[in-house]
């Protein structure tokens, strides 16, 4: 049975990643106003999704791997139902809220309803969470929800990945390391073969592959972590140094323009592994109450921020500091409201109704 070990720093990391995406989608006011390296880093915010995918696999192994070691209908169906309860109510609420947008554009905008942004077949596919399974060649409606669609695909495959892929590797640390490294390299090869220079490209066609491989990395990483010894005080200090070096190398490679599909998944996997073991600096920092809370509400932040961006730009003739800070404030307070009154209550209600465990 896997050790059920909650790591507050990983929740804090999820919060930081969510706000990296928030900034990435609203960079205009930062141009010429912040140092070039800050702007360059913000413009890489789409990479936070890769962190989410690996974290998702990591956490799901902790919470669900014991019940999925054998493929049986009851535990598998309960796992799927639990994941739907986790992601679907807020997604559905946001999709229904998004119906306001094409109507307002039709009623008040001279540009029309935004051809290619609010097509109804994409809306229907989004309701069923299959919008990014290769049927469309662009992202529409709630743009960030593409990753929820690909995670849904990963959830469907998860029982097979654990029972068939991971169970034979249990307690085989070398094979787990090779599995993680192999998945990271596979991502690089696939994007290279497709002629893409970045892991953020070709989302409609390669998003599912990107997600499933990184989700698999997270599963393997969590299995690897279960067999690791408790870090000593000296090792905690070493981990801090390793994390600092890892982040410095990551930023350096980004600044140099090295094709990020070759290193992002592996760097993120190493970062999560080190944080899960603990260190004397970064883990404590990310475990602070503010970052922990941002992590708790990160799903709401991630799903609502693009809707707010759309409305800030719809209502503003120009985009400056006022709109930028207004966007940030509304994103935060909307996240709090959605988490408190939509996300958490819906989970509690459905988990109680279906007698599901929290995960």
C-alpha positions as CSV (number, residue, x, y, z in Angstrom):
1,X,0.0,0.0,0.0
2,X,1.5,3.4,-1.0
3,X,2.4,5.7,1.8
4,X,-0.3,8.4,2.1
5,X,2.0,11.4,2.4
6,X,0.5,14.9,1.9
7,X,3.1,17.4,0.8
8,X,2.0,21.0,1.4
9,X,4.8,22.4,-0.7
10,X,3.3,20.7,-3.8
11,X,0.0,22.4,-3.1
12,X,1.8,25.7,-2.9
13,X,3.6,24.9,-6.1
14,X,0.3,24.3,-7.8
15,X,-0.8,27.8,-6.7
16,X,2.3,29.4,-8.1
17,X,1.8,27.5,-11.4
18,X,-1.8,28.7,-11.7
19,X,-0.7,32.4,-11.3
20,X,2.1,31.9,-13.8
21,X,-0.7,31.0,-16.3
22,X,-2.8,34.0,-15.2
23,X,0.2,36.3,-15.9
24,X,1.0,34.6,-19.2
25,X,-2.4,35.4,-20.6
26,X,-2.2,39.1,-19.8
27,X,1.3,40.2,-20.7
28,X,0.6,43.4,-22.6
29,X,0.9,45.8,-19.7
30,X,4.2,44.3,-18.8
31,X,5.9,45.1,-22.1
32,X,8.6,47.9,-21.6
33,X,7.6,48.1,-17.9
34,X,9.5,45.2,-16.4
35,X,13.0,43.8,-16.9
36,X,13.4,41.7,-20.1
37,X,14.1,38.5,-18.2
38,X,10.9,38.9,-16.1
39,X,8.8,39.4,-19.3
40,X,10.5,36.5,-20.9
41,X,9.8,34.2,-18.0
42,X,6.1,35.4,-17.8
43,X,5.8,34.6,-21.5
44,X,6.7,31.0,-20.8
45,X,3.7,30.6,-18.4
46,X,2.0,28.1,-20.7
47,X,4.6,25.6,-19.4
48,X,2.8,25.6,-16.0
49,X,0.3,23.2,-17.6
50,X,3.1,20.6,-17.9
51,X,3.7,21.0,-14.1
52,X,0.0,20.4,-13.5
53,X,0.0,17.2,-15.6
54,X,2.9,15.7,-13.7
55,X,1.5,16.8,-10.3
56,X,-1.8,15.3,-11.2
57,X,-0.2,11.9,-11.8
58,X,1.9,12.2,-8.7
59,X,-1.1,12.9,-6.4
60,X,-3.4,10.3,-8.0
61,X,-0.8,7.6,-7.4
62,X,-0.7,8.6,-3.7
63,X,-4.5,8.5,-3.4
64,X,-5.7,5.8,-5.8
65,X,-3.0,3.4,-6.7
66,X,-3.8,0.8,-4.1
67,X,-7.3,0.4,-5.3
68,X,-6.2,0.3,-9.0
69,X,-3.5,-2.4,-8.7
70,X,-6.0,-4.9,-10.3
71,X,-8.4,-4.0,-13.1
72,X,-11.8,-4.6,-11.6
73,X,-15.0,-2.7,-12.5
74,X,-16.0,-1.5,-9.1
75,X,-12.8,0.3,-8.1
76,X,-12.2,1.6,-11.6
77,X,-15.7,3.0,-12.0
78,X,-15.4,4.6,-8.5
79,X,-12.1,6.2,-9.5
80,X,-13.6,7.6,-12.7
81,X,-16.6,8.9,-10.8
82,X,-14.4,10.5,-8.2
83,X,-12.4,12.3,-10.9
84,X,-15.5,13.6,-12.7
85,X,-16.8,14.9,-9.3
86,X,-13.4,16.6,-8.9
87,X,-13.2,18.4,-12.2
88,X,-16.7,18.6,-13.8
89,X,-19.0,20.8,-11.7
90,X,-16.8,23.9,-12.0
91,X,-16.0,23.2,-15.6
92,X,-19.7,23.0,-16.4
93,X,-20.5,26.1,-14.5
94,X,-17.8,28.0,-16.4
95,X,-19.0,26.7,-19.7
96,X,-22.6,27.9,-19.0
97,X,-21.2,31.2,-17.8
98,X,-19.4,31.5,-21.1
99,X,-22.7,31.5,-23.0
100,X,-22.9,35.2,-22.0
101,X,-19.9,36.1,-24.2
102,X,-21.2,35.4,-27.7
103,X,-24.5,37.0,-26.8
104,X,-22.8,40.2,-25.6
105,X,-20.5,40.3,-28.7
106,X,-23.6,39.9,-30.9
107,X,-25.5,42.6,-29.1
108,X,-22.8,45.2,-28.4
109,X,-19.7,44.5,-30.6
110,X,-19.2,45.6,-34.1
111,X,-16.8,42.7,-34.7
112,X,-19.6,40.1,-34.4
113,X,-19.5,37.0,-32.3
114,X,-15.9,36.1,-32.9
115,X,-15.7,33.6,-35.8
116,X,-13.8,30.5,-34.7
117,X,-14.0,31.3,-31.0
118,X,-17.6,30.4,-30.2
119,X,-18.6,27.6,-32.5
120,X,-21.4,25.5,-31.1
121,X,-20.0,22.1,-32.0
122,X,-16.9,22.9,-29.9
123,X,-19.2,24.0,-27.1
124,X,-21.0,20.6,-27.2
125,X,-17.7,18.8,-27.3
126,X,-16.6,20.8,-24.3
127,X,-19.6,19.8,-22.3
128,X,-18.5,16.2,-22.7
129,X,-14.8,17.1,-22.1
130,X,-13.7,15.7,-25.5
131,X,-12.9,19.0,-27.2
132,X,-9.2,18.5,-27.3
133,X,-9.1,14.9,-28.5
134,X,-8.1,15.8,-32.0
135,X,-11.5,16.7,-33.6
136,X,-10.8,20.5,-33.8
137,X,-7.9,22.5,-35.1
138,X,-8.2,25.4,-32.7
139,X,-9.0,26.3,-29.1
140,X,-12.3,27.9,-28.4
141,X,-14.7,29.1,-25.6
142,X,-12.9,28.7,-22.3
143,X,-9.4,28.3,-23.8
144,X,-7.6,26.8,-20.7
145,X,-10.2,24.0,-20.5
146,X,-8.3,22.2,-23.2
147,X,-6.0,20.8,-20.5
148,X,-9.1,19.6,-18.5
149,X,-10.1,17.6,-21.6
150,X,-6.7,16.0,-22.0
151,X,-6.6,15.2,-18.2
152,X,-10.0,13.5,-18.6
153,X,-8.4,11.3,-21.2
154,X,-5.5,10.6,-18.8
155,X,-8.0,9.7,-16.0
156,X,-9.7,7.2,-18.3
157,X,-6.3,5.5,-19.1
158,X,-5.1,5.7,-15.5
159,X,-6.3,2.3,-14.2
160,X,-4.6,0.7,-17.2
161,X,-1.4,2.7,-16.6
162,X,-1.2,1.7,-13.0
163,X,-2.4,-2.0,-13.2
164,X,-0.5,-2.9,-16.4
165,X,2.3,-0.3,-16.5
166,X,3.2,0.4,-12.9
167,X,2.5,-2.7,-10.8
168,X,5.3,-4.7,-12.5
169,X,7.7,-1.8,-11.7
170,X,6.8,-1.6,-8.0
171,X,10.0,-1.4,-5.9
172,X,12.2,-1.4,-9.0
173,X,13.7,2.0,-8.7
174,X,16.0,1.8,-11.7
175,X,13.2,0.8,-14.0
176,X,11.0,3.7,-12.7
177,X,13.8,6.2,-13.4
178,X,14.1,4.9,-16.9
179,X,10.3,5.0,-17.4
180,X,10.3,8.7,-16.3
181,X,13.3,9.6,-18.5
182,X,11.9,7.6,-21.4
183,X,8.6,9.4,-21.3
184,X,10.4,12.8,-21.1
185,X,12.5,11.9,-24.2
186,X,9.4,10.6,-26.0
187,X,7.8,14.0,-25.7
188,X,10.8,15.6,-27.2
189,X,11.0,13.2,-30.1
190,X,7.2,13.4,-30.8
191,X,7.3,17.2,-31.0
192,X,10.5,17.2,-33.0
193,X,9.0,14.7,-35.5
194,X,5.9,16.9,-35.8
195,X,8.2,19.9,-36.7
196,X,7.3,21.8,-33.5
197,X,9.9,23.9,-31.7
198,X,8.0,24.2,-28.4
199,X,6.0,21.9,-26.2
200,X,3.3,24.5,-26.2
201,X,2.6,24.2,-29.9
202,X,0.0,22.0,-31.7
203,X,-2.2,21.7,-28.7
204,X,-5.3,20.5,-30.6
205,X,-3.3,17.6,-32.1
206,X,-0.6,16.8,-29.5
207,X,-2.2,18.0,-26.3
208,X,-3.5,14.5,-25.3
209,X,-0.1,12.9,-26.0
210,X,1.6,15.6,-24.0
211,X,-0.7,15.2,-21.1
212,X,-0.8,11.4,-20.9
213,X,3.0,11.1,-21.1
214,X,3.5,13.7,-18.3
215,X,0.7,12.1,-16.3
216,X,2.5,8.8,-16.6
217,X,5.7,10.6,-15.4
218,X,3.9,11.8,-12.4
219,X,2.6,8.3,-11.6
220,X,6.1,6.8,-11.9
221,X,7.6,9.7,-9.9
222,X,5.2,9.1,-7.0
223,X,5.9,5.3,-7.1
224,X,9.6,6.1,-7.0
225,X,9.2,8.5,-4.1
226,X,7.4,5.8,-2.0
227,X,10.6,3.7,-1.9
228,X,12.9,6.6,-1.0
229,X,14.4,6.9,2.5
230,X,13.5,9.9,4.7
231,X,15.9,12.8,3.9
232,X,18.4,13.6,6.6
233,X,19.0,17.2,7.8
234,X,22.1,17.4,5.6
235,X,20.2,16.0,2.7
236,X,17.5,18.7,3.1
237,X,20.2,21.3,2.7
238,X,21.6,19.6,-0.3
239,X,18.1,19.5,-1.8
240,X,17.8,23.3,-1.5
241,X,21.0,23.7,-3.4
242,X,19.8,21.2,-6.1
243,X,16.5,23.0,-6.4
244,X,18.3,26.3,-6.8
245,X,20.6,24.8,-9.5
246,X,17.6,23.2,-11.2
247,X,15.6,26.4,-11.4
248,X,18.7,28.4,-12.6
249,X,19.4,25.8,-15.4
250,X,15.7,25.9,-16.3
251,X,15.6,29.7,-16.6
252,X,18.9,29.7,-18.5
253,X,17.7,27.2,-21.1
254,X,14.5,29.2,-21.6
255,X,16.5,32.4,-22.0
256,X,18.8,30.8,-24.5
257,X,15.8,29.6,-26.6
258,X,16.6,25.9,-26.3
259,X,13.6,23.9,-27.6
260,X,11.7,23.4,-24.4
261,X,10.1,20.0,-25.2
262,X,13.5,18.4,-24.6
263,X,13.9,19.5,-21.0
264,X,10.7,20.9,-19.4
265,X,9.1,17.6,-18.5
266,X,12.2,16.2,-17.0
267,X,13.1,19.4,-15.1
268,X,9.6,19.6,-13.6
269,X,9.7,15.9,-12.6
270,X,13.0,16.5,-10.8
271,X,11.6,19.6,-9.1
272,X,8.5,17.8,-7.8
273,X,10.7,14.9,-6.6
274,X,13.0,17.2,-4.6
275,X,10.1,19.2,-3.1
276,X,8.3,16.0,-2.1
277,X,11.4,14.9,-0.1
278,X,11.7,18.4,1.5
279,X,14.4,21.0,1.8
280,X,15.4,23.8,4.2
281,X,14.2,26.6,2.0
282,X,11.8,26.1,-0.9
283,X,9.5,23.6,0.7
284,X,9.0,25.8,3.7
285,X,8.5,28.8,1.5
286,X,5.8,27.1,-0.7
287,X,4.2,25.7,2.5
288,X,3.4,29.2,3.8
289,X,-0.3,29.7,4.3
290,X,-0.7,32.2,1.4
291,X,0.8,29.8,-1.1
292,X,-1.0,26.8,0.3
293,X,-4.3,28.7,-0.1
294,X,-3.5,29.7,-3.6
295,X,-2.9,26.0,-4.3
296,X,-6.2,25.0,-2.8
297,X,-8.1,27.5,-5.1
298,X,-5.8,27.0,-8.1
299,X,-8.3,25.0,-10.1
300,X,-10.8,27.8,-9.8
301,X,-8.1,30.3,-10.7
302,X,-7.1,28.3,-13.7
303,X,-10.6,27.9,-15.1
304,X,-12.0,31.4,-14.5
305,X,-9.0,33.6,-15.4
306,X,-9.5,33.6,-19.2
307,X,-13.2,34.5,-18.8
308,X,-12.1,37.6,-16.8
309,X,-9.4,38.4,-19.3
310,X,-12.0,38.3,-22.1
311,X,-14.2,40.8,-20.2
312,X,-11.4,43.2,-19.2
313,X,-10.5,43.4,-22.9
314,X,-14.1,43.7,-24.0
315,X,-14.7,46.6,-21.6
316,X,-11.4,48.5,-22.1
317,X,-10.4,50.6,-25.0
318,X,-6.7,50.4,-23.9
319,X,-4.8,48.0,-21.6
320,X,-2.6,49.5,-18.9
321,X,-1.7,49.1,-15.3
322,X,-5.2,49.8,-14.1
323,X,-6.6,47.0,-16.2
324,X,-3.7,44.7,-15.3
325,X,-4.2,45.0,-11.5
326,X,-7.9,44.9,-11.9
327,X,-7.6,41.7,-13.8
328,X,-5.4,40.2,-11.0
329,X,-7.7,41.3,-8.2
330,X,-10.8,40.0,-10.0
331,X,-9.1,36.7,-10.7
332,X,-8.2,36.2,-7.1
333,X,-11.6,37.1,-5.6
334,X,-13.4,35.2,-8.3
335,X,-11.3,32.2,-7.5
336,X,-12.2,32.5,-3.8
337,X,-15.9,32.7,-4.5
338,X,-15.9,29.9,-7.0
339,X,-13.9,27.6,-4.7
340,X,-16.1,28.4,-1.7
341,X,-19.5,28.3,-3.3
342,X,-19.2,26.1,-6.4
343,X,-16.1,23.9,-6.4
344,X,-16.0,22.7,-2.8
345,X,-19.8,22.4,-2.1
346,X,-20.4,20.5,-5.3
347,X,-17.6,18.0,-4.4
348,X,-19.0,17.5,-1.0
349,X,-22.6,16.9,-2.3
350,X,-21.6,14.4,-4.9
351,X,-19.1,12.6,-2.8
352,X,-21.7,12.2,-0.1
353,X,-24.3,11.1,-2.6
354,X,-22.0,8.5,-4.2
355,X,-20.1,7.7,-1.0
356,X,-16.8,8.6,-2.5
357,X,-13.5,9.2,-0.7
358,X,-11.9,12.6,-0.9
359,X,-8.9,12.8,-3.3
